[in-house]
Amino acid sequence: MLLKLFSVVITVFIYLMAKKINKKLPGLLFSPIIITPFVMIIFLLLIHLPYEEYVKATSVFNAMLNVVTVAFAIPLYRNWNVLASNWRIILFSLMVGSLVAIVAGVLTSYFLGMGLRSEISIIPRSITMPIAVNLSKSFGGIPTLTAIFVIITSFVGVYLGPKLIKLFSFKHPLVIGMMYGMGANVLGAKKAFESGDLAGSSATLSTIIGAVMTVLWAFLLTPVILNFLS
């Protein structure tokens, strides 16, 4: 019990300190999502606390991720009429986007020689963390590695997003939102809200439907992928 309380308190404390740093040094590099895990890794190494014990002690944070995912329904409700009127292009785009994300991830890890379990773990990299981790576990992947892939994908998506918007002159909020939602999931949805409520709502919808599409593609393609990698 003491370990659990200590782990939760120190994690929250480091996160709050990271937020203060990010206010003084704005930018992705000094984001709490980067600073917090980096500092926590150093801290756990210094006190010789095994990662498995830390994860078990801070399981409350994983439970909170599920609540955050459900809370995405609020902006969806506000902009449902606009989103519903464009459902065909949304579904088609997310179906193609989720397929490309899986194939690109698996092929990249394959050519890098990362090994079978790593190649399986990268399949759900473009969806929200709770779903990605559980999906990876069900296919025999490494949940921790999947979490790393999800984080990397999110940061790359948020970093490249503004550059792609400028390069291709994207202006429609649906386009911007879907790009962020499919390319950077939850972190991308947060970034999309900076472009307006509709962009954020479409990013939220893309995150949810993209996750469903990825799960469906994963169940259909995993046997094929395993056969190919073997």
N, C-alpha and C positions, 0 to 999 in steps of 0.2 A: 504493500500500500504506500509506503514511504517513497519507494522508487518511482511508482506511478505518479505521485504528486510532484516529486522533484522533476521528473522528466517533462511533465506538462508545463510546469511553471517556468522552467529554464527555456523551453521552446518558445513559449509565448513572450517571455522577456526578450529573447534574442530577436524575435520577429518585430516587436515594437521598436527596439533599437534600430533595426534595419530600416523601418519606415521613416524614422527620424533622419537617418543618413540619406535616404532617398530624397527627402525633401530638400536637403542641402545640396545633394549631388544627383539631380534628376537624370533619368536615362535608364535604359534596359540593363546596363552593366551593373548598376547599383540598386537594382530592384530587390525588394525583400525576398522574392522567389529565388534569387541567386545567392544573396548574402546569407540568408537564414540556413539553408542546407550546408553551405560551405563552412560557416562557423560551427554548426552542429557537428559536422564530421570531425573537425579539429578538436572540439570539446570532448566528443565521445572517445577519441583516440587518447586524449590526455588523461581521462579518468578511467580508461580501460573498461568501458561499458560496451559489451557486445551489441551489435546492431539488432540482433534478433530480440534481445531483452528490451531495447529501447522501443522498437516497433510495437511490441506487446504492451508496454507501459503507456504508449501514446495512441492506443487504438481508438480513443475517442475522436481523434482528428479524422480518421478514416470514416467514422460514422457521420461526422459533420459534412463530409464531401457529398454523401447521399442526399442530405437535406438541401444543400446548395443546388444540386442538380434538379431537384423537384421545384425549387424556387424559380427556375427559369420560366415556369408557366405564366408568371405575372406579366412580363412584357409581351409575351405571345398573345395574351388575351387582349391587350390594348391595341394591337395592330393586326388582329386576326383577319379582318376583312381584306386588307391589302395582300396579306400572305396567301389567303385562300384563293384569291382571284388569279394568282400566279403559280398554282400548285403543280401544273404540268412541267414547267421549266425548272421549278425547284426540285421536284423528284428526279427528273432526268439528269440534271446537273450533279446532284448528290450521289446518284447511282454510279455515274461515270467517275466522279471525283473519289469516291470511296474505293472503287476498283483500282484506279490508278495508284492511289496511296498504298494499297496492299502490295500490288505487283512491284512498284518502284522500291518499296522498302525491302521486300524479300530478295529481289535481284541485287540490290546494293549490298546487303549483308552477305549474300552468296558470293559475289565477286570479291568481296573483302576477306573471304574465308573465315567468317566469324563462328561457324559451326552450326549444326542443326538446331539446337535448342535456342540459340540466339536468333536464328532466322525465323523460328516460330514465334519467338517473343516479340518480334518487330511487327507482326501482322496487325495488331490493334493499336498501333502508335498514334493514329489520327482521331481517337475518340476520347471521351472523358475518362479520367483516371480510374474511378471505381469500376466502370464497365470493362476498361482495358485490362486491368489487373485480373479480374475474375475470368475474363475470356482467355487470357494468356494461361492462367492456371488450368482451365478446363482442357486446353490443347496440349498440355505438357510443357509449356514454356516456363520462363523464369520471371515471376511477377515483379521482382525488384528491378530486373533489367528492362522489363516492359515500362515500368514507371519512369525510368531514365529516358527511354525512347520517347515517351509521351511529353516529358518536360523539354527535351531537345527540339522535338517537332513544334511545340508551342512557341518556344523562343525564336526559332528560325522563322516561323510563320509571322509572328508579330514584328520581327526585324525587317523581313522582306516585304511585308504588306504595304507600307507607305511607299516604298520604292516602286512596287508593281502598279499601285494606283496612279502614281505620277507618270510612269513609263507608258502605260496604256490609256491614260486619261479616263480612268473609271470615275463616273460621277453618280450613277444611280445607286441609292442606298441598298437596294436588294443585292446588287452585284458585290458591293463592298462587304456587306454583311455575310453573304454566302462564302466569299473568299476567306474571310477571317474565321468564320465558324468551321468550315471544312479544313482549312489549313492550319489552324492554331487552337481549335476547340475552345475550352473555357476561357483561357487567356486571350484568345482572339475575340471572343464575344465581348469581353471587357473592353478591349481596344476598339471594337466596332461601335460601342456606345458613344465614343468620342466623336463619331461622325453623325450622330443623331439616334433618336429612339427607334426609327424604322430599321436602320442599319443594324443596331444592336439586337432588335427582335428577330430579324432574318438570320443573324449570326447564331442566336439562341436556337432557332428552329433548325438551322443547318447542323448545329452540334448534336441535337437530339435525333433528327432523322438520319444524319450521317452515321451516328452510332448504331442505329438499327440496321442501316444498309451494310455497315462493316461487319456486324454480327452475321447477317445473312450470307454475305460474300465469304466470310471466314469459314462458315460451316460447309459451304459449297466447294470452296477452293482448297481448304486445308488438306483433304486426301490427295488432291492433284499435286499440291505443293510438296507434300511429304514424299510422294512417289518420284517427283522430279528431283528433289534434293538427295534422295537415296541413290 
